[in-house]
């Protein structure tokens, strides 16, 4: 993300965007810049090296200006009334403004806007400023000197866990830096407006989308522009049923132009005009076109874009997890939980001690590895008390994980009063209110079903999971964890849930 603003670009060939004869194919003519801007020059260099057709770009500054103005006029009329937007607009202090945007962006990465509103209000009541959060996240606040960095570059450099999107959102909305942002909604808008049919998740296409976002961002109202683009994707240019007639930039939309061209050809009984789909088969060079194996589907219309990459089946993994309980603890029986790393799968959530293992069920090596993990957190333990109770599966977006469930009860031993950093002894009540994953709750049901005096069976427990009401998403669980006083750790850190 670069600080200089992108200027519009113009091409030597001044073909009209409405001309159906304009085809997608690589151009050898060098595009000219309308202003000597460093970022624009860098974008142009990348475009030329990659043999990207001008069809996918904006041909001149007039198109860029029309896109900006149309989108911002629509946003001024239709923008959603959200608490973080009100704060960003009314707050005079830059640090408070940036903090308000930062919190909202982190939460919005966890769950939907409607769900975030309540969490956001609770958070801002509890920690209204960065200084109020200092007691909970002292390291980050001290390093920043109480001030939020002012640019996207320094935000990424100095704030742990803040990625390119969050940094751009804070910098543009709170401080007016002319920097573009790309989220899922913006990807959809740009792919349709410029008929980008290649996989948007690929590094090459992703970089092109960021370059387009930077080119388009309005230098006078960058924060409003970025929020407008996201709102457009969320409310009008939706994944399945886009409201094209309400779109403020439909006249610039390549996908819409294709649909209208096909409708016109059909009404006049004319053969279809050559278009974007013929670029890749004929030249094999344009890296933003759909692959020839994925032709345009007339029944989908603009929903042909963006193209979804074929999803790989989730890889299968196995883990051994142990519910370690000390029934004689002061104040009632307690369970040992450890906290996951701050990044990666289930970042920052609490879980029973576990190790990755082979698929061999309840093997000796598996038991030994798990016992060593337990002793790392709880000290010497009686190996003979470690019992294999069953297994339970849970599928994440890209991993199908099978848990071999073990139990170990510390009967007749002196209760452990403290736990090392990164671990907690929790009562059963605290466990149920802690920030734990659905997978860990399944593991605990297996354990409960095998305890003396209970009539639950593992099979019945599994049925109850599938038939119960919908569980909160992982993002909601993470947000809930910040407001649980019973399992308050040293710091509910914003960085633990950022990109």
ChimeraX attribute file (.defattr): number of C-alpha atoms within 10 A of each C-alpha:
attribute: neighborCount
match mode: 1-to-1
recipient: residues
	/A:1	18
	/A:2	17
	/A:3	14
	/A:4	15
	/A:5	20
	/A:6	30
	/A:7	24
	/A:8	21
	/A:9	23
	/A:10	20
	/A:11	18
	/A:12	11
	/A:13	11
	/A:14	9
	/A:15	12
	/A:16	10
	/A:17	17
	/A:18	13
	/A:19	10
	/A:20	15
	/A:21	12
	/A:22	16
	/A:23	17
	/A:24	24
	/A:25	23
	/A:26	20
	/A:27	16
	/A:28	11
	/A:29	11
	/A:30	13
	/A:31	20
	/A:32	17
	/A:33	18
	/A:34	15
	/A:35	13
	/A:36	11
	/A:37	14
	/A:38	15
	/A:39	19
	/A:40	23
	/A:41	18
	/A:42	12
	/A:43	19
	/A:44	18
	/A:45	13
	/A:46	15
	/A:47	19
	/A:48	17
	/A:49	8
	/A:50	15
	/A:51	16
	/A:52	22
	/A:53	22
	/A:54	24
	/A:55	24
	/A:56	24
	/A:57	21
	/A:58	22
	/A:59	22
	/A:60	19
	/A:61	18
	/A:62	13
	/A:63	18
	/A:64	20
	/A:65	15
	/A:66	15
	/A:67	22
	/A:68	22
	/A:69	16
	/A:70	15
	/A:71	20
	/A:72	22
	/A:73	13
	/A:74	16
	/A:75	19
	/A:76	11
	/A:77	8
	/A:78	13
	/A:79	17
	/A:80	13
	/A:81	8
	/A:82	12
	/A:83	16
	/A:84	21
	/A:85	20
	/A:86	12
	/A:87	17
	/A:88	22
	/A:89	12
	/A:90	10
	/A:91	15
	/A:92	11
	/A:93	10
	/A:94	16
	/A:95	20
	/A:96	20
	/A:97	24
	/A:98	27
	/A:99	22
	/A:100	26
	/A:101	23
	/A:102	24
	/A:103	18
	/A:104	25
	/A:105	21
	/A:106	21
	/A:107	24
	/A:108	18
	/A:109	16
	/A:110	20
	/A:111	18
	/A:112	12
	/A:113	15
	/A:114	10
	/A:115	13
	/A:116	21
	/A:117	17
	/A:118	11
	/A:119	18
	/A:120	20
	/A:121	15
	/A:122	13
	/A:123	18
	/A:124	17
	/A:125	10
	/A:126	12
	/A:127	15
	/A:128	15
	/A:129	17
	/A:130	20
	/A:131	18
	/A:132	14
	/A:133	20
	/A:134	17
	/A:135	14
	/A:136	18
	/A:137	18
	/A:138	17
	/A:139	12
	/A:140	19
	/A:141	19
	/A:142	12
	/A:143	11
	/A:144	12
	/A:145	10
	/A:146	15
	/A:147	16
	/A:148	22
	/A:149	22
	/A:150	19
	/A:151	23
	/A:152	27
	/A:153	17
	/A:154	13
	/A:155	21
	/A:156	19
	/A:157	14
	/A:158	14
	/A:159	19
	/A:160	16
	/A:161	19
	/A:162	23
	/A:163	16
	/A:164	18
	/A:165	20
	/A:166	26
	/A:167	26
	/A:168	28
	/A:169	26
	/A:170	30
	/A:171	28
	/A:172	28
	/A:173	25
	/A:174	29
	/A:175	20
	/A:176	18
	/A:177	26
	/A:178	29
	/A:179	32
	/A:180	32
	/A:181	29
	/A:182	25
	/A:183	16
	/A:184	12
	/A:185	18
	/A:186	24
	/A:187	24
	/A:188	25
	/A:189	24
	/A:190	23
	/A:191	26
	/A:192	25
	/A:193	24
	/A:194	22
	/A:195	28
	/A:196	29
	/A:197	25
	/A:198	23
	/A:199	22
	/A:200	23
	/A:201	13
	/A:202	10
	/A:203	10
	/A:204	14
	/A:205	19
	/A:206	16
	/A:207	16
	/A:208	21
	/A:209	23
	/A:210	23
	/A:211	24
	/A:212	21
	/A:213	21
	/A:214	27
	/A:215	25
	/A:216	26
	/A:217	28
	/A:218	26
	/A:219	21
	/A:220	11
	/A:221	16
	/A:222	27
	/A:223	26
	/A:224	21
	/A:225	25
	/A:226	28
	/A:227	21
	/A:228	23
	/A:229	27
	/A:230	22
	/A:231	19
	/A:232	27
	/A:233	22
	/A:234	18
	/A:235	17
	/A:236	18
	/A:237	24
	/A:238	17
	/A:239	18
	/A:240	10
	/A:241	11
	/A:242	18
	/A:243	12
	/A:244	15
	/A:245	10
	/A:246	13
	/A:247	18
	/A:248	21
	/A:249	19
	/A:250	17
	/A:251	15
	/A:252	19
	/A:253	22
	/A:254	24
	/A:255	22
	/A:256	21
	/A:257	20
	/A:258	22
	/A:259	16
	/A:260	13
	/A:261	18
	/A:262	18
	/A:263	15
	/A:264	13
	/A:265	14
	/A:266	12
	/A:267	9
	/A:268	9
	/A:269	9
	/A:270	11
	/A:271	9
	/A:272	14
	/A:273	15
	/A:274	14
	/A:275	17
	/A:276	27
	/A:277	19
	/A:278	20
	/A:279	24
	/A:280	20
	/A:281	16
	/A:282	12
	/A:283	11
	/A:284	14
	/A:285	16
	/A:286	25
	/A:287	22
	/A:288	27
	/A:289	27
	/A:290	25
	/A:291	19
	/A:292	14
	/A:293	8
	/A:294	12
	/A:295	14
	/A:296	17
	/A:297	10
	/A:298	13
	/A:299	9
	/A:300	12
	/A:301	16
	/A:302	27
	/A:303	20
	/A:304	23
	/A:305	26
	/A:306	21
	/A:307	20
	/A:308	12
	/A:309	11
	/A:310	7
	/A:311	8
	/A:312	7
	/A:313	10
	/A:314	13
	/A:315	12
	/A:316	12
	/A:317	15
	/A:318	20
	/A:319	20
	/A:320	25
	/A:321	25
	/A:322	30
	/A:323	24
	/A:324	22
	/A:325	22
	/A:326	22
	/A:327	18
	/A:328	17
	/A:329	18
	/A:330	11
	/A:331	8
	/A:332	11
	/A:333	16
	/A:334	23
	/A:335	19
	/A:336	23
	/A:337	26
	/A:338	20
	/A:339	19
	/A:340	18
	/A:341	14
	/A:342	17
	/A:343	14
	/A:344	10
	/A:345	11
	/A:346	19
	/A:347	15
	/A:348	22
	/A:349	21
	/A:350	24
	/A:351	25
	/A:352	24
	/A:353	23
	/A:354	22
	/A:355	21
	/A:356	16
	/A:357	21
	/A:358	14
	/A:359	16
	/A:360	11
	/A:361	18
	/A:362	19
	/A:363	12
	/A:364	10
	/A:365	12
	/A:366	19
	/A:367	21
	/A:368	13
	/A:369	15
	/A:370	23
	/A:371	21
	/A:372	16
	/A:373	17
	/A:374	23
	/A:375	14
	/A:376	12
	/A:377	18
	/A:378	16
	/A:379	11
	/A:380	11
	/A:381	16
	/A:382	11
	/A:383	13
	/A:384	7
	/A:385	13
	/A:386	20
	/A:387	15
	/A:388	19
	/A:389	19
	/A:390	17
	/A:391	20
	/A:392	18
	/A:393	16
	/A:394	14
	/A:395	13
	/A:396	12
	/A:397	9
	/A:398	12
	/A:399	15
	/A:400	16
	/A:401	19
	/A:402	19
	/A:403	27
	/A:404	26
	/A:405	25
	/A:406	25
	/A:407	21
	/A:408	21
	/A:409	18
	/A:410	18
	/A:411	12
	/A:412	9
	/A:413	12
	/A:414	10
	/A:415	16
	/A:416	15
	/A:417	8
	/A:418	10
	/A:419	15
	/A:420	10
	/A:421	11
	/A:422	14
	/A:423	20
	/A:424	19
	/A:425	22
	/A:426	19
	/A:427	20
	/A:428	15
	/A:429	11
	/A:430	16
	/A:431	21
	/A:432	12
	/A:433	16
	/A:434	25
	/A:435	24
	/A:436	23
	/A:437	18
	/A:438	16
	/A:439	18
	/A:440	18
	/A:441	16
	/A:442	21
	/A:443	25
	/A:444	21
	/A:445	20
	/A:446	26
	/A:447	23
	/A:448	20
	/A:449	18
	/A:450	16
	/A:451	13
	/A:452	7
	/A:453	8
	/A:454	9
	/A:455	11
	/A:456	15
	/A:457	15
	/A:458	20
	/A:459	11
	/A:460	13
	/A:461	15
	/A:462	15
	/A:463	10
	/A:464	12
	/A:465	15
	/A:466	10
	/A:467	8
	/A:468	8
	/A:469	8
	/A:470	8
	/A:471	11
	/A:472	13
	/A:473	13
	/A:474	17
	/A:475	19
	/A:476	18
	/A:477	20
	/A:478	26
	/A:479	22
	/A:480	16
	/A:481	21
	/A:482	19
	/A:483	18
	/A:484	14
	/A:485	11
	/A:486	14
	/A:487	18
	/A:488	13
	/A:489	15
	/A:490	12
	/A:491	15
	/A:492	19
	/A:493	20
	/A:494	20
	/A:495	17
	/A:496	20
	/A:497	21
	/A:498	23
	/A:499	18
